[in-house]
Amino acid sequence: MAPYLHQSMARDAGCSERTVTHIRRNLRLFGSASPPLIRAGRPRSITPSMLDVLSH
């Protein structure tokens, strides 16, 4: 992508070129302006069906 296009987009949006670059990359990779969340901690070991049985 041409740097002048990022400059123009950043000026129009009122943000930095780096922000434009990151948003465009996220859109290309993930289909969203922000990347998917990285969940902290140990993954759940209880499945949705187990949780359903326990809640009744």
Secondary structure as GFF3:
##gff-version 3
##sequence-region A 1 56
A	DSSP	alpha_helix	3	13	.	.	.	ID=ss1
A	DSSP	alpha_helix	17	30	.	.	.	ID=ss2
A	DSSP	alpha_helix	48	55	.	.	.	ID=ss3
###
